[in-house]
Amino acid sequence: MGGLVVAIIGGAMAVFMAGIGSSIGVGLAGQAANGV
């Protein structure tokens, strides 16, 4: 695979993982606020 392809895939994965991390963080904060 070319370096450009690897860079594109890496960037997409970074954005994807960041989205998952933020949604999990918001979920945990919401549970803590609700006393769950």
PDB file of N, CA, C and O in Angstrom:
ATOM      1  N   MET A   1       0.838  -1.200   0.000  1.00  0.00           N
ATOM      2  CA  MET A   1       0.000   0.000   0.000  1.00  0.00           C
ATOM      3  C   MET A   1       0.872   1.249   0.000  1.00  0.00           C
ATOM      4  O   MET A   1       1.955   1.268   0.586  1.00  0.00           O
ATOM      5  N   GLY A   2       0.389   2.279  -0.658  1.00  0.00           N
ATOM      6  CA  GLY A   2       1.146   3.525  -0.708  1.00  0.00           C
ATOM      7  C   GLY A   2       1.022   4.290   0.589  1.00  0.00           C
ATOM      8  O   GLY A   2       0.091   4.078   1.365  1.00  0.00           O
ATOM      9  N   GLY A   3       1.965   5.177   0.814  1.00  0.00           N
ATOM     10  CA  GLY A   3       1.965   5.961   2.043  1.00  0.00           C
ATOM     11  C   GLY A   3       0.712   6.816   2.169  1.00  0.00           C
ATOM     12  O   GLY A   3       0.203   7.033   3.268  1.00  0.00           O
ATOM     13  N   LEU A   4       0.213   7.307   1.007  1.00  0.00           N
ATOM     14  CA  LEU A   4      -0.972   8.162   1.037  1.00  0.00           C
ATOM     15  C   LEU A   4      -2.188   7.382   1.527  1.00  0.00           C
ATOM     16  O   LEU A   4      -2.994   7.894   2.304  1.00  0.00           O
ATOM     17  N   VAL A   5      -2.311   6.134   1.065  1.00  0.00           N
ATOM     18  CA  VAL A   5      -3.442   5.297   1.482  1.00  0.00           C
ATOM     19  C   VAL A   5      -3.389   5.057   2.987  1.00  0.00           C
ATOM     20  O   VAL A   5      -4.405   5.141   3.677  1.00  0.00           O
ATOM     21  N   VAL A   6      -2.188   4.756   3.487  1.00  0.00           N
ATOM     22  CA  VAL A   6      -2.007   4.517   4.921  1.00  0.00           C
ATOM     23  C   VAL A   6      -2.364   5.772   5.715  1.00  0.00           C
ATOM     24  O   VAL A   6      -2.982   5.686   6.776  1.00  0.00           O
ATOM     25  N   ALA A   7      -1.975   6.932   5.198  1.00  0.00           N
ATOM     26  CA  ALA A   7      -2.250   8.190   5.886  1.00  0.00           C
ATOM     27  C   ALA A   7      -3.750   8.457   5.942  1.00  0.00           C
ATOM     28  O   ALA A   7      -4.272   8.897   6.966  1.00  0.00           O
ATOM     29  N   ILE A   8      -4.441   8.189   4.833  1.00  0.00           N
ATOM     30  CA  ILE A   8      -5.893   8.411   4.781  1.00  0.00           C
ATOM     31  C   ILE A   8      -6.603   7.484   5.762  1.00  0.00           C
ATOM     32  O   ILE A   8      -7.484   7.912   6.507  1.00  0.00           O
ATOM     33  N   ILE A   9      -6.209   6.205   5.755  1.00  0.00           N
ATOM     34  CA  ILE A   9      -6.826   5.231   6.661  1.00  0.00           C
ATOM     35  C   ILE A   9      -6.534   5.617   8.116  1.00  0.00           C
ATOM     36  O   ILE A   9      -7.415   5.547   8.972  1.00  0.00           O
ATOM     37  N   GLY A  10      -5.307   6.018   8.380  1.00  0.00           N
ATOM     38  CA  GLY A  10      -4.923   6.416   9.737  1.00  0.00           C
ATOM     39  C   GLY A  10      -5.733   7.611  10.209  1.00  0.00           C
ATOM     40  O   GLY A  10      -6.178   7.657  11.356  1.00  0.00           O
ATOM     41  N   GLY A  11      -5.920   8.570   9.325  1.00  0.00           N
ATOM     42  CA  GLY A  11      -6.693   9.761   9.673  1.00  0.00           C
ATOM     43  C   GLY A  11      -8.146   9.417   9.952  1.00  0.00           C
ATOM     44  O   GLY A  11      -8.751   9.930  10.893  1.00  0.00           O
ATOM     45  N   ALA A  12      -8.703   8.532   9.111  1.00  0.00           N
ATOM     46  CA  ALA A  12     -10.098   8.128   9.285  1.00  0.00           C
ATOM     47  C   ALA A  12     -10.278   7.393  10.609  1.00  0.00           C
ATOM     48  O   ALA A  12     -11.258   7.612  11.321  1.00  0.00           O
ATOM     49  N   MET A  13      -9.324   6.518  10.933  1.00  0.00           N
ATOM     50  CA  MET A  13      -9.401   5.766  12.188  1.00  0.00           C
ATOM     51  C   MET A  13      -9.290   6.706  13.385  1.00  0.00           C
ATOM     52  O   MET A  13      -9.973   6.518  14.392  1.00  0.00           O
ATOM     53  N   ALA A  14      -8.429   7.717  13.275  1.00  0.00           N
ATOM     54  CA  ALA A  14      -8.244   8.662  14.374  1.00  0.00           C
ATOM     55  C   ALA A  14      -9.545   9.421  14.643  1.00  0.00           C
ATOM     56  O   ALA A  14      -9.944   9.597  15.794  1.00  0.00           O
ATOM     57  N   VAL A  15     -10.197   9.866  13.572  1.00  0.00           N
ATOM     58  CA  VAL A  15     -11.460  10.595  13.720  1.00  0.00           C
ATOM     59  C   VAL A  15     -12.532   9.677  14.295  1.00  0.00           C
ATOM     60  O   VAL A  15     -13.311  10.072  15.162  1.00  0.00           O
ATOM     61  N   PHE A  16     -12.554   8.428  13.788  1.00  0.00           N
ATOM     62  CA  PHE A  16     -13.547   7.451  14.248  1.00  0.00           C
ATOM     63  C   PHE A  16     -13.377   7.155  15.736  1.00  0.00           C
ATOM     64  O   PHE A  16     -14.352   7.140  16.487  1.00  0.00           O
ATOM     65  N   MET A  17     -12.130   6.918  16.156  1.00  0.00           N
ATOM     66  CA  MET A  17     -11.858   6.600  17.556  1.00  0.00           C
ATOM     67  C   MET A  17     -12.125   7.809  18.457  1.00  0.00           C
ATOM     68  O   MET A  17     -12.583   7.656  19.589  1.00  0.00           O
ATOM     69  N   ALA A  18     -11.838   9.000  17.952  1.00  0.00           N
ATOM     70  CA  ALA A  18     -12.089  10.210  18.737  1.00  0.00           C
ATOM     71  C   ALA A  18     -13.589  10.380  18.960  1.00  0.00           C
ATOM     72  O   ALA A  18     -14.021  10.788  20.038  1.00  0.00           O
ATOM     73  N   GLY A  19     -14.376  10.064  17.936  1.00  0.00           N
ATOM     74  CA  GLY A  19     -15.831  10.165  18.054  1.00  0.00           C
ATOM     75  C   GLY A  19     -16.362   9.183  19.078  1.00  0.00           C
ATOM     76  O   GLY A  19     -17.238   9.521  19.874  1.00  0.00           O
ATOM     77  N   ILE A  20     -15.831   7.955  19.060  1.00  0.00           N
ATOM     78  CA  ILE A  20     -16.259   6.939  20.026  1.00  0.00           C
ATOM     79  C   ILE A  20     -15.860   7.383  21.438  1.00  0.00           C
ATOM     80  O   ILE A  20     -16.656   7.283  22.371  1.00  0.00           O
ATOM     81  N   GLY A  21     -14.642   7.867  21.588  1.00  0.00           N
ATOM     82  CA  GLY A  21     -14.146   8.278  22.900  1.00  0.00           C
ATOM     83  C   GLY A  21     -14.971   9.403  23.490  1.00  0.00           C
ATOM     84  O   GLY A  21     -15.279   9.390  24.682  1.00  0.00           O
ATOM     85  N   SER A  22     -15.336  10.386  22.661  1.00  0.00           N
ATOM     86  CA  SER A  22     -16.106  11.515  23.169  1.00  0.00           C
ATOM     87  C   SER A  22     -17.514  11.080  23.553  1.00  0.00           C
ATOM     88  O   SER A  22     -18.058  11.545  24.555  1.00  0.00           O
ATOM     89  N   SER A  23     -18.113  10.176  22.750  1.00  0.00           N
ATOM     90  CA  SER A  23     -19.469   9.727  23.062  1.00  0.00           C
ATOM     91  C   SER A  23     -19.476   8.915  24.346  1.00  0.00           C
ATOM     92  O   SER A  23     -20.411   9.022  25.139  1.00  0.00           O
ATOM     93  N   ILE A  24     -18.440   8.100  24.564  1.00  0.00           N
ATOM     94  CA  ILE A  24     -18.337   7.315  25.797  1.00  0.00           C
ATOM     95  C   ILE A  24     -18.133   8.260  26.987  1.00  0.00           C
ATOM     96  O   ILE A  24     -18.729   8.072  28.048  1.00  0.00           O
ATOM     97  N   GLY A  25     -17.291   9.269  26.801  1.00  0.00           N
ATOM     98  CA  GLY A  25     -17.024  10.229  27.873  1.00  0.00           C
ATOM     99  C   GLY A  25     -18.287  10.969  28.270  1.00  0.00           C
ATOM    100  O   GLY A  25     -18.548  11.162  29.458  1.00  0.00           O
ATOM    101  N   VAL A  26     -19.073  11.383  27.288  1.00  0.00           N
ATOM    102  CA  VAL A  26     -20.327  12.085  27.569  1.00  0.00           C
ATOM    103  C   VAL A  26     -21.295  11.148  28.280  1.00  0.00           C
ATOM    104  O   VAL A  26     -22.004  11.562  29.197  1.00  0.00           O
ATOM    105  N   GLY A  27     -21.327   9.877  27.855  1.00  0.00           N
ATOM    106  CA  GLY A  27     -22.219   8.893  28.475  1.00  0.00           C
ATOM    107  C   GLY A  27     -21.859   8.671  29.936  1.00  0.00           C
ATOM    108  O   GLY A  27     -22.740   8.611  30.795  1.00  0.00           O
ATOM    109  N   LEU A  28     -20.555   8.547  30.222  1.00  0.00           N
ATOM    110  CA  LEU A  28     -20.114   8.329  31.603  1.00  0.00           C
ATOM    111  C   LEU A  28     -20.417   9.551  32.462  1.00  0.00           C
ATOM    112  O   LEU A  28     -20.824   9.416  33.615  1.00  0.00           O
ATOM    113  N   ALA A  29     -20.220  10.739  31.905  1.00  0.00           N
ATOM    114  CA  ALA A  29     -20.492  11.964  32.654  1.00  0.00           C
ATOM    115  C   ALA A  29     -21.982  12.067  32.954  1.00  0.00           C
ATOM    116  O   ALA A  29     -22.375  12.498  34.037  1.00  0.00           O
ATOM    117  N   GLY A  30     -22.810  11.667  31.987  1.00  0.00           N
ATOM    118  CA  GLY A  30     -24.260  11.709  32.182  1.00  0.00           C
ATOM    119  C   GLY A  30     -24.692  10.740  33.269  1.00  0.00           C
ATOM    120  O   GLY A  30     -25.557  11.065  34.083  1.00  0.00           O
ATOM    121  N   GLN A  31     -24.092   9.543  33.290  1.00  0.00           N
ATOM    122  CA  GLN A  31     -24.431   8.555  34.319  1.00  0.00           C
ATOM    123  C   GLN A  31     -24.029   9.072  35.701  1.00  0.00           C
ATOM    124  O   GLN A  31     -24.773   8.917  36.669  1.00  0.00           O
ATOM    125  N   ALA A  32     -22.846   9.686  35.785  1.00  0.00           N
ATOM    126  CA  ALA A  32     -22.368  10.201  37.064  1.00  0.00           C
ATOM    127  C   ALA A  32     -23.300  11.315  37.557  1.00  0.00           C
ATOM    128  O   ALA A  32     -23.591  11.407  38.749  1.00  0.00           O
ATOM    129  N   ALA A  33     -23.764  12.158  36.628  1.00  0.00           N
ATOM    130  CA  ALA A  33     -24.650  13.257  37.002  1.00  0.00           C
ATOM    131  C   ALA A  33     -25.994  12.732  37.491  1.00  0.00           C
ATOM    132  O   ALA A  33     -26.633  13.333  38.355  1.00  0.00           O
ATOM    133  N   ASN A  34     -26.417  11.593  36.922  1.00  0.00           N
ATOM    134  CA  ASN A  34     -27.703  11.013  37.315  1.00  0.00           C
ATOM    135  C   ASN A  34     -27.573  10.123  38.542  1.00  0.00           C
ATOM    136  O   ASN A  34     -28.574   9.639  39.070  1.00  0.00           O
ATOM    137  N   GLY A  35     -26.336   9.904  38.999  1.00  0.00           N
ATOM    138  CA  GLY A  35     -26.125   9.091  40.187  1.00  0.00           C
ATOM    139  C   GLY A  35     -26.254   7.601  39.912  1.00  0.00           C
ATOM    140  O   GLY A  35     -26.508   6.818  40.827  1.00  0.00           O
ATOM    141  N   VAL A  36     -26.081   7.206  38.655  1.00  0.00           N
ATOM    142  CA  VAL A  36     -26.190   5.786  38.284  1.00  0.00           C
ATOM    143  C   VAL A  36     -24.874   5.102  38.611  1.00  0.00           C
ATOM    144  O   VAL A  36     -24.730   3.900  38.384  1.00  0.00           O
TER     145      VAL A  36
END
